[in-house]
Amino acid sequence: MLDPQIEAMRERRMRAATPQLYTLSLAEARAADLESIQAEAGDPEPVHDVSEHLLPLGDRKIAVRVYRPVAERPLPTLFYFFGGGWTLGSLDTSDAVCRSLANTAGCQVVAVGYRLAPEHRFPAAVEDCHDALTYVAAHADDFGVDPGRMAVGGDSAGGNLAAAVALMVRADGIAAPGEAVTLSGQILVYPNTDQLADDASLRDNDDPWLFNHRSVGWYRSHYLADEADAVDPLASPLRAPDLSGLPPALVITAEFDPLRDQGEAYAARLAEAGVEVDVTRYPGMVHGFFTMLDSVDAARGAIVQAAGMLRQWFATE
């Protein structure tokens, strides 16, 4: 049964005849997505400092937004990747979540403005997130980062990117032991982990007023340039042959979410590989609830849980 607050949101959408994003043009969908997220998130929390930077990453420049809860330097740092199916979203999409995580976890948050599909298809977003992480780590003093206490995280497509970046960082460490970035943990909020998933949650979640399996297919069609990309572990982390040696993970899923089963399957695979993992399914919740800080109580609970895990990881380093 849907949580009463989610049911109320669904009824508001029905009364307003709110169109599904996959029925709109890209420009319309991007604007509507941001408007909806900001409305559900409420007024942004104040933090000590927010700054924006352009990172020179080879032939491109990627924007990052840095949230500092206190003046102290250096700080443990979470690199956060926003959701939006690799197609929608911006630094503004994750603004409320990043502010709340910075304040609650007492860590710095670096939000990465990776390139979007279909203008830039897979693996552009993954490369941007990985390269932004390694650039900031290499310039830790400039950004006030404690390079020994860094984590990655994100919601939805951002969770997919966080998982993929963790795989890339592990590969970096194998290629250059002792020289590569290390990660203290990964926060994966209802992540896409398998582009070819055909499981119960994907089939069952068909509600036209909520994120559903058609939403998943629409985003995927924009992101992947080639069907062969669907089996690449950087697009589908669940399909990586080996998940050992990855950093500890918190996996958050929602009961009524087409991505629920693949997120929980990834958590199970991590555990089987000997990775420390905590997995929580939020009952009555739907995809997107993590950003609904002003309208859904469980969103605040999930932020507190994620922040607590970050504090734990950073305290042990």
C-alpha positions in Angstrom: 0.0 0.0 0.0 1.3 3.4 -0.9 2.3 5.7 2.0 -0.4 8.3 2.6 1.9 11.1 1.7 2.8 9.4 -1.6 -0.9 8.7 -2.2 -1.7 12.4 -1.7 1.1 13.3 -4.2 -0.3 10.8 -6.7 -3.8 12.3 -6.3 -2.4 15.8 -6.9 -0.9 14.6 -10.1 -4.2 13.0 -11.2 -6.2 16.1 -10.5 -3.7 18.3 -12.4 -3.5 15.7 -15.2 0.3 16.0 -14.9 1.8 14.4 -18.1 4.4 11.8 -17.7 7.9 13.1 -18.6 8.3 10.5 -21.3 5.4 12.1 -23.2 7.1 15.5 -23.4 9.9 16.9 -25.5 13.3 16.8 -24.0 13.2 20.6 -23.2 9.8 20.3 -21.7 10.7 17.2 -19.7 13.9 18.8 -18.3 12.0 21.9 -17.2 9.1 19.9 -15.7 11.4 17.5 -13.9 13.3 20.4 -12.2 10.1 22.2 -11.3 8.6 19.1 -9.7 11.7 18.3 -7.7 12.1 21.8 -6.4 8.4 22.0 -5.4 8.7 18.7 -3.4 12.0 19.6 -1.8 10.9 23.0 -0.4 13.1 25.8 0.6 16.8 24.9 0.5 18.7 24.6 3.7 21.3 27.2 4.4 24.9 25.9 4.5 28.1 27.6 5.5 29.3 28.1 1.9 28.4 27.1 -1.6 30.7 27.7 -4.6 30.8 26.7 -8.2 33.8 25.7 -10.3 34.6 24.6 -13.9 36.9 21.7 -14.0 39.2 21.4 -17.1 38.9 17.8 -17.9 40.8 17.3 -21.2 38.6 18.5 -24.1 35.7 19.5 -21.9 34.9 21.6 -18.8 32.5 20.1 -16.2 30.8 22.2 -13.6 30.8 21.2 -10.0 29.0 22.8 -7.0 30.7 22.5 -3.6 28.7 22.6 -0.4 30.6 23.2 2.8 28.8 22.9 6.2 31.6 24.5 8.2 34.7 26.7 7.6 37.1 23.9 8.7 39.4 22.5 6.0 40.1 19.9 4.9 36.8 18.0 5.2 35.7 14.4 4.3 33.9 14.7 1.0 30.9 13.1 -0.8 30.8 13.3 -4.6 27.1 13.4 -5.5 25.6 12.6 -8.9 22.1 13.8 -9.5 19.3 11.6 -10.9 17.3 12.1 -14.1 17.9 9.0 -16.2 21.2 10.4 -17.6 18.8 12.6 -19.7 17.3 15.1 -17.3 18.7 16.9 -14.3 21.3 19.5 -13.4 23.2 20.7 -10.4 19.9 22.4 -9.3 18.2 19.0 -9.3 20.3 17.7 -6.4 20.7 21.1 -4.6 18.3 20.4 -1.7 19.7 16.9 -1.1 23.3 18.0 -1.2 22.6 20.8 1.3 20.9 18.4 3.6 23.6 15.8 3.4 26.3 18.3 4.0 24.6 19.6 7.1 23.5 16.2 8.5 26.7 14.3 7.7 29.0 17.2 8.6 30.9 16.6 5.3 31.6 18.5 2.2 29.5 17.6 -0.8 30.7 18.0 -4.4 27.9 17.8 -6.9 29.0 17.0 -10.5 27.3 18.5 -13.5 28.0 15.6 -15.9 26.9 15.8 -19.6 23.4 14.6 -20.5 22.1 12.2 -23.1 21.1 12.0 -25.8 23.4 14.8 -26.7 26.2 12.9 -25.0 25.4 9.2 -24.7 27.1 6.4 -22.6 29.9 6.5 -21.4 30.1 10.3 -21.3 28.3 10.7 -18.0 30.4 8.0 -16.3 33.6 9.5 -17.6 32.7 12.9 -16.4 31.9 11.7 -12.9 35.1 9.6 -12.7 37.3 12.4 -14.1 35.7 15.0 -11.8 36.4 12.9 -8.8 40.0 12.2 -9.8 40.6 15.9 -10.7 39.3 17.2 -7.4 41.3 14.5 -5.4 44.4 15.5 -7.3 43.8 19.2 -6.3 42.6 18.3 -2.8 44.2 21.4 -1.1 42.4 23.7 -3.6 39.0 22.2 -2.8 39.5 21.6 1.0 39.2 17.8 0.5 40.6 15.2 2.8 41.7 12.7 0.1 41.7 9.9 2.6 38.0 10.3 3.3 36.0 10.4 0.1 32.8 8.7 -0.9 30.5 8.6 -4.0 26.7 8.7 -4.0 23.6 9.5 -6.1 20.0 8.7 -6.7 18.5 6.8 -9.6 20.8 7.3 -12.6 23.1 9.1 -10.1 23.2 5.8 -8.1 24.1 4.0 -11.3 26.9 6.5 -11.9 28.2 6.2 -8.3 28.3 2.4 -8.6 30.1 2.7 -12.0 32.6 5.2 -10.7 33.4 2.8 -7.8 34.1 0.1 -10.3 36.4 2.5 -12.2 38.2 3.5 -9.1 38.8 -0.1 -8.2 40.3 -0.6 -11.7 42.5 2.4 -11.3 43.8 1.0 -8.1 44.7 -2.3 -9.8 46.4 -0.5 -12.7 48.3 1.9 -10.4 48.5 0.5 -6.9 49.2 3.1 -4.3 48.7 6.0 -6.7 44.9 5.9 -7.3 42.0 7.5 -5.5 40.5 5.4 -2.7 36.9 5.5 -1.6 35.4 5.1 1.9 31.9 4.2 0.7 29.1 4.5 -1.8 25.6 5.7 -1.3 23.3 4.1 -3.9 19.7 5.4 -3.8 17.3 3.2 -5.9 20.1 2.8 -8.5 19.8 1.4 -12.0 22.1 -1.6 -12.0 20.9 -3.6 -15.0 19.9 -2.1 -18.4 18.5 -5.5 -19.4 16.5 -6.2 -16.2 13.3 -8.2 -16.5 12.2 -8.7 -13.0 9.0 -8.6 -10.9 9.4 -4.9 -9.8 10.0 -3.8 -13.3 7.0 -5.7 -14.7 4.6 -4.9 -11.8 5.1 -1.1 -11.5 2.9 0.2 -14.2 1.0 3.1 -12.6 0.6 5.8 -15.2 0.8 8.5 -12.5 4.1 7.3 -11.0 7.6 6.5 -12.3 7.0 3.2 -14.1 8.6 0.7 -16.5 7.9 3.0 -19.5 9.9 5.7 -17.7 12.8 3.3 -17.4 12.7 2.4 -21.1 12.5 6.0 -22.2 15.6 7.0 -20.3 17.5 3.9 -21.4 16.7 4.7 -25.1 18.3 8.1 -24.7 21.4 7.0 -22.8 22.6 3.9 -24.7 24.0 4.5 -28.2 24.2 0.8 -28.9 22.4 -2.3 -27.6 25.8 -3.8 -26.8 26.4 -1.1 -24.3 23.6 -2.6 -22.1 25.9 -5.4 -20.9 28.9 -3.1 -20.1 29.4 -3.1 -16.3 29.7 0.7 -16.4 26.2 0.9 -17.7 24.9 -2.2 -15.8 27.1 -2.7 -12.7 25.1 -5.8 -11.8 26.6 -7.5 -14.8 30.2 -6.9 -13.6 31.7 -10.4 -13.2 33.5 -9.6 -9.9 32.3 -7.1 -7.3 35.0 -7.9 -4.7 37.2 -5.1 -3.4 34.6 -2.4 -3.7 34.0 0.1 -0.9 31.2 -0.4 1.6 27.8 0.5 0.3 24.4 1.7 1.5 21.6 0.7 -0.9 18.3 2.4 -0.5 15.3 1.1 -2.4 11.6 2.0 -2.6 8.7 -0.6 -2.3 6.8 0.6 -5.4 9.7 1.3 -7.7 10.5 -0.6 -11.0 14.1 -0.4 -10.0 13.6 -2.0 -6.6 14.7 -5.5 -7.5 17.8 -4.6 -9.5 19.0 -2.4 -6.6 18.5 -5.1 -4.1 20.1 -7.7 -6.4 23.2 -5.5 -6.6 23.2 -5.3 -2.8 23.1 -9.1 -2.6 25.9 -9.4 -5.1 28.0 -7.0 -3.2 27.5 -9.0 0.0 28.3 -12.3 -1.7 31.6 -10.7 -2.9 32.5 -9.8 0.7 31.7 -6.1 0.5 30.1 -4.5 3.6 26.6 -3.5 2.5 23.5 -2.2 4.2 20.3 -2.4 2.3 17.0 -0.7 3.3 13.7 -0.9 1.4 11.4 2.0 2.3 7.8 0.7 2.6 5.1 2.6 0.8 7.6 4.7 -1.1 8.1 5.3 -4.8 11.0 6.2 -7.1 12.0 9.7 -6.4 11.0 9.9 -2.8 14.6 10.7 -1.6 14.4 14.2 -3.1 10.9 15.0 -1.6 12.3 16.6 1.5 9.4 19.0 2.1 6.5 16.6 1.4 7.5 13.1 2.4 8.7 12.2 5.9 10.6 9.2 4.7 12.8 11.4 2.6 14.2 13.0 5.7 14.6 9.6 7.3 16.6 8.4 4.3 18.8 11.5 4.4 19.5 10.8 8.1 20.3 7.2 7.3 22.7 8.1 4.5 24.3 10.8 6.6 24.8 8.4 9.5 26.5 5.9 7.2 28.8 8.6 5.8 29.8 9.6 9.4 30.5 6.0 10.1 32.7 5.5 7.1 34.6 8.8 7.5 35.2 8.2 11.2 37.0 4.9 10.5 39.5 6.3 8.1 
